[in-house]
């Protein structure tokens, strides 16, 4: 039997974390110097907005009051983006975005392990997770390419 409270908690956590990700990508796109990185972060932010819509639809009315602000205070990874931005160092921004991606991916992996998720919710999580993994891997690869260029 499914526990709706558990599912609601899991979905709200993902909603909050995805909203933080959207905001992090907006901040990164606004402050990064390289136009290619700006475009990448803009594109990934749009993908996160789609993933956020998918999870919100699965959550229904349980997500109406969620904007990421509650978990945002706990989710320091994306707040670190702002600290990196002050130096206007593209590499530092990319490093912090990648840390945020790691955090987001971990949240989705934990959600996928939850037993008390109904099939519709699980399908939404899996759909959004594919987008999260794709974005994570793109940022990871960018970070590693910059590290390789500096060696």
C-alpha positions as CSV (number, residue, x, y, z in Angstrom):
1,X,0.0,0.0,0.0
2,X,1.3,3.4,-0.9
3,X,1.8,6.1,1.7
4,X,0.6,9.4,0.2
5,X,2.4,11.4,2.8
6,X,5.7,9.9,1.9
7,X,5.1,10.5,-1.8
8,X,4.1,14.1,-1.1
9,X,7.2,14.7,0.9
10,X,9.4,13.2,-1.8
11,X,7.8,15.2,-4.6
12,X,7.9,18.4,-2.6
13,X,11.6,17.9,-1.9
14,X,12.3,17.4,-5.6
15,X,10.2,20.4,-6.5
16,X,12.1,22.6,-4.0
17,X,15.5,21.3,-5.2
18,X,14.5,21.7,-8.9
19,X,13.4,25.3,-8.2
20,X,16.7,26.0,-6.6
21,X,18.4,24.5,-9.7
22,X,16.4,26.8,-12.0
23,X,17.4,29.8,-9.9
24,X,21.0,28.6,-9.8
25,X,21.2,28.3,-13.6
26,X,19.6,31.8,-14.0
27,X,22.2,33.3,-11.7
28,X,25.1,31.4,-13.4
29,X,23.8,32.4,-16.9
30,X,23.6,36.0,-15.8
31,X,27.1,36.2,-14.4
32,X,29.2,33.9,-16.5
33,X,31.4,35.7,-19.1
34,X,31.7,33.1,-21.9
35,X,28.7,33.3,-24.2
36,X,28.8,29.6,-24.8
37,X,28.5,28.9,-21.1
38,X,25.8,31.5,-20.8
39,X,23.8,29.7,-23.5
40,X,24.4,26.3,-21.9
41,X,23.2,27.5,-18.5
42,X,20.2,29.1,-20.1
43,X,19.3,25.9,-21.9
44,X,19.8,23.7,-18.8
45,X,17.7,26.1,-16.8
46,X,14.9,25.7,-19.3
47,X,15.3,21.9,-19.1
48,X,15.0,22.2,-15.3
49,X,11.9,24.2,-15.6
50,X,10.4,21.4,-17.7
51,X,11.4,18.8,-15.1
52,X,9.9,21.0,-12.4
53,X,6.6,21.2,-14.4
54,X,6.6,17.4,-14.7
55,X,7.1,16.9,-10.9
56,X,4.6,19.6,-10.0
57,X,2.0,17.9,-12.2
58,X,2.6,14.6,-10.5
59,X,2.3,16.3,-7.1
60,X,-0.9,18.1,-7.9
61,X,-2.1,20.5,-5.3
62,X,0.6,19.4,-2.8
63,X,3.0,21.6,-4.7
64,X,1.0,24.8,-4.9
65,X,2.9,26.6,-2.2
66,X,6.4,25.4,-3.1
67,X,8.9,27.7,-4.7
68,X,12.1,26.2,-3.5
69,X,12.6,28.7,-0.7
70,X,12.2,26.2,2.2
71,X,14.7,23.7,0.9
72,X,16.8,26.5,-0.5
73,X,17.9,27.5,3.0
74,X,19.2,24.0,3.4
75,X,20.5,23.6,-0.1
76,X,23.8,25.5,0.2
77,X,25.2,24.1,-3.0
78,X,23.2,26.5,-5.2
79,X,23.9,29.3,-2.8
80,X,27.6,28.7,-3.4
81,X,27.0,29.7,-7.0
82,X,26.4,33.2,-5.8
83,X,29.6,33.2,-3.9
84,X,31.5,32.1,-6.9
85,X,29.8,34.7,-9.1
86,X,31.2,37.6,-7.1
87,X,34.6,36.8,-8.5
88,X,33.2,36.6,-12.0
89,X,35.3,33.5,-12.6
90,X,33.7,31.2,-15.1
91,X,35.6,28.2,-13.8
92,X,34.5,28.8,-10.3
93,X,30.9,29.2,-11.4
94,X,31.1,26.0,-13.4
95,X,32.6,24.2,-10.4
96,X,29.7,25.3,-8.2
97,X,27.1,24.5,-10.8
98,X,28.5,21.0,-11.0
99,X,28.3,20.7,-7.2
100,X,24.7,21.7,-7.4
101,X,24.1,19.1,-10.1
102,X,25.7,16.4,-7.9
103,X,23.3,17.4,-5.1
104,X,20.3,17.4,-7.4
105,X,21.2,14.0,-8.8
106,X,21.5,12.5,-5.3
107,X,18.1,13.8,-4.4
108,X,16.6,12.1,-7.4
109,X,18.4,8.9,-6.8
110,X,17.1,8.8,-3.2
111,X,13.6,9.5,-4.5
112,X,13.8,6.6,-7.0
113,X,14.7,4.3,-4.1
114,X,11.6,5.3,-2.1
115,X,9.2,2.4,-1.8
116,X,6.0,4.4,-1.3
117,X,5.6,6.2,-4.6
118,X,2.7,5.5,-6.8
119,X,3.3,4.6,-10.5
120,X,2.3,8.0,-11.8
121,X,4.7,9.8,-9.4
122,X,7.5,7.3,-10.1
123,X,7.1,7.8,-13.8
124,X,7.3,11.6,-13.4
125,X,10.4,11.2,-11.2
126,X,12.1,8.9,-13.8
127,X,11.2,11.3,-16.6
128,X,12.7,14.3,-14.8
129,X,15.7,12.2,-13.6
130,X,16.7,11.5,-17.2
131,X,16.9,15.3,-17.8
132,X,18.8,15.7,-14.5
133,X,21.4,13.1,-15.5
134,X,21.8,14.7,-19.0
135,X,22.4,18.1,-17.5
136,X,24.6,16.8,-14.8
137,X,26.8,15.0,-17.3
138,X,27.0,18.0,-19.6
139,X,28.2,20.2,-16.7
140,X,30.6,17.5,-15.4
141,X,32.1,17.1,-18.9
142,X,32.5,20.9,-19.2
143,X,34.2,21.0,-15.8
144,X,36.6,18.2,-16.8
145,X,37.4,19.8,-20.2
146,X,38.4,23.0,-18.4
147,X,40.6,21.0,-16.0
148,X,42.2,19.2,-18.9
149,X,42.8,22.6,-20.7
150,X,44.7,23.9,-17.7
151,X,47.0,20.9,-17.3
